Amino acid sequence: MGSLMERITQLEEANAQIEGLLDKICQLEEVVESLKSENLSLKANTEEAVKVGVENFRSQFEFTSDYENHQAFFVNFGARHVLTKVKELYPSLDSSLLRQTTYLLRKPKMVLANLL
C-alpha cells in the first residue's frame, strides 16, 4: 500500500505542475496577443509618420535649389559608381553610350520632366 500511496502523491504533484505550466502558457498567450496588438499599432503609427515625413519633405524641400543640388550629387555619385563597376566587370566594353546616359541622369529637371 505504501508504494501505491507514494505513486498517487507523485501523480498529484505532477498534475499540479502540469496545471501550473498550463496557467503559464495561458499567461504567455495573453502576452503574445497583447504584443501582436501593440505591434500592429506601432506599424500603423510608423506608416503614418513616414507619410507625414514625406509630405513635410516635399512641401519644404522638394524642387528647391537645395533639393536639386543634393539630388544631382547623389545621381552623379551613383552614376560614377555604376560606371566604375561596369569598367571592372567588362574592361573591353565601350562605355561611351553608358556615359551619355549617365550624363542625362545628372540633369534632375530633365529626368523629372521625363518621369512626369
C-alpha positions in Angstrom: 0.0 0.0 0.0 2.8 2.4 0.7 4.1 2.3 -2.8 0.6 3.0 -4.2 0.2 6.0 -1.9 3.6 7.3 -3.0 2.6 6.8 -6.6 -0.6 8.7 -6.1 1.3 11.5 -4.4 3.7 11.7 -7.3 0.8 11.8 -9.8 -0.8 14.6 -7.8 2.4 16.6 -7.7 2.9 16.0 -11.5 -0.7 17.1 -12.1 -0.1 20.3 -10.0 3.0 21.0 -12.1 1.1 20.5 -15.3 -1.7 22.8 -14.1 0.9 25.4 -13.2 2.5 25.1 -16.6 -0.9 25.4 -18.3 -1.5 28.6 -16.4 1.8 30.0 -17.5 1.0 29.0 -21.1 -2.3 30.9 -20.9 -0.4 33.9 -19.5 2.1 33.8 -22.3 -0.6 33.5 -24.9 -2.2 36.7 -23.4 1.2 38.5 -23.6 1.7 37.4 -27.2 -1.8 38.7 -28.2 -1.0 41.9 -26.4 2.3 42.3 -28.2 0.7 41.5 -31.6 -1.8 44.2 -31.0 0.9 46.6 -29.9 3.0 45.7 -33.0 0.0 46.4 -35.3 -0.5 49.8 -33.6 3.2 50.7 -33.9 3.2 49.6 -37.5 0.3 51.8 -38.3 1.9 54.7 -36.4 5.1 54.2 -38.3 3.4 54.2 -41.6 1.6 57.4 -40.8 4.8 59.0 -39.6 6.5 58.1 -42.8 3.6 59.6 -44.8 3.8 62.8 -42.8 7.6 62.9 -43.1 7.4 62.6 -46.9 4.7 65.3 -47.1 6.8 67.6 -45.0 9.9 66.9 -47.1 8.0 67.6 -50.3 6.4 70.8 -49.0 9.6 72.2 -47.6 12.5 70.9 -49.7 11.5 69.1 -52.9 12.0 71.1 -56.1 14.0 73.8 -54.3 17.6 74.6 -55.4 18.9 72.8 -52.4 17.0 69.7 -53.4 18.2 69.8 -56.9 21.8 70.2 -55.7 21.5 67.2 -53.4 19.7 65.1 -56.0 22.3 66.0 -58.6 25.1 65.0 -56.2 23.6 61.6 -55.4 22.7 60.9 -59.0 26.2 61.8 -60.1 27.7 59.7 -57.3 25.5 56.7 -58.3 26.4 57.1 -62.0 30.1 57.2 -61.2 29.8 54.1 -59.1 27.9 52.2 -61.9 30.5 53.2 -64.5 33.3 52.1 -62.3 31.7 48.7 -61.7 31.0 48.3 -65.4 34.6 49.0 -66.2 35.7 46.5 -63.6 33.4 43.7 -64.8 33.7 44.4 -68.6 37.0 46.1 -69.3 36.7 45.7 -73.1 33.1 47.2 -73.2 32.7 50.6 -74.9 31.1 52.6 -72.2 30.6 55.8 -74.2 26.9 55.2 -74.6 26.6 54.5 -70.9 28.5 57.7 -70.1 26.0 59.6 -72.3 23.1 58.0 -70.4 24.6 58.9 -67.0 25.2 62.4 -68.3 21.5 62.8 -68.9 20.7 61.3 -65.5 22.8 64.1 -63.9 20.2 66.6 -65.0 17.4 66.1 -62.4 15.0 68.5 -64.1 15.2 66.6 -67.3 14.7 63.3 -65.5 11.8 64.6 -63.6 10.2 66.0 -66.7 10.5 62.7 -68.4 9.0 60.9 -65.5 6.0 63.2 -65.1 
